[in-house]
């Protein structure tokens, strides 16, 4: 019997190996670190179009303490969101395909649908997780100049 598991975290893999051993099964698991690092975040952000980078920057820097940013604030700044949001979504699979992101890494900026009207699927906000936000803040600092550093 062969079992292939991609993107498993180490704790899950350890439990699975113990279970397989209890049943005298041979099992090998390859785990990949699917956490966002500053280098991965920087490469992801650099791969984005200008409007998608503005979109991501707003969610990362202007979101509330839970990482949420109201979609209407993004629409006010960018107009229609389908172009930039598609660019954000496509960047992760492209990074996996090109080998600079691991298989199974999560999307850093995710849409939040209206729970009161689930059939309409309107996105009411976008969110970056509390775990990923600091990594992306550092990556943004690396690639975007600070206004106070610019000369008049």
PESUL-V881088 format. One line per field, one symbol per residue. psi: psi as a letter, one per 30 degrees, with the letter a starting at -180 (. if undefined). Layout:
# PESUL-V881088
psi->???
This chain:
# PESUL-V881088
psi->kkkkkkgkleeeeeeeeeeeefghkkkkkklkjglkleeeeeeeefflleeeeeeeeeeeeflafggkkkeeeeeeefbkfeeeeeeeefeeeeeeefgfklkfklkejkkjljffifffgkkfllkkleefeeefeeeeeefkkkeffkk.
